[in-house]
């Protein structure tokens, strides 16, 4: 369609049986999600700042967390960036603005609804010359175009929570082959204190495609085994901030859907009721992880 970024398709042999679940989770139009998450549609929690004038909208706190993670990653002048699981495109826009000298940003996703929104949104931001969109399952990262040009910076924020364990392991091995020696990997994900974790509200369904829970030890071990050196692991945002984010989201759902939400938005409402209990017990936390591709 004129005025939109083209969407390439990168598809290897076979089918990932879990992909359909992730696609259905984000099949609702962005307008429905915007009433819950705010205009930026950022979906990876946030850092709150109660000083006068700081701003604590969901967009404010989400951007603040994004910027804090890049500060933790250290100085970088990337020639090529990968946004693995680009959501509705706001993070991709932030990357383009933070690294104006980077000529190439690849953004991948499996959700047609999200990619369609990205195609129009990023075109309106004047990023057609620098951003390439791809419908690509994480297992097929190795098939992305131009393998001779490695990625200097990769962001994977709030994405691996959707991966079955086997997909996580396979995708990180494939990713390591596409990242430059010493290249930076920035991750945010929800991890669980024990593999035996059970939520207070039983899993009647796989809520918002987050049923494949991972521990910090397993998570970082896969990165190390794949060829990355994990440099920084910390709980960020704090459990109190994640709880506050969930309460804000739950309040937004109540206002936007007074008769009750349905589908993934109802699953998010239940998660926003359930996870604060686990956060209070430290059974679950959101982690920021910075890793580098090891130099042989």
Secondary structure, 3 states (H helix, E strand, C coil): CCCCCCEEEECCCCCCCCHHHHHHHCCCCHHHHHHHHCCCCCCCCCCCCCCCCCCCCHHHHHHHHHHHHHHHHCCCCCCCEEEECCCCCHHHHHHHHHCCCCCCEEEEECCHHHHHHHHHHHHHCCCCCCEEEEEECHHHHHHCCCCCCCEEEEEEECCHHHCCHHHHHHHHHHHHCCEEEEEEEEEEEEEECCCCCCCCCCCCCCHHHCCCCCCHHHHHHHHHHHCEEEEEEEECCCHHHHHHHHHHHHHHHHHHCCCCCCHHHHHHHHHHHHHHHHHHCCCEEEEEEEEEECCC
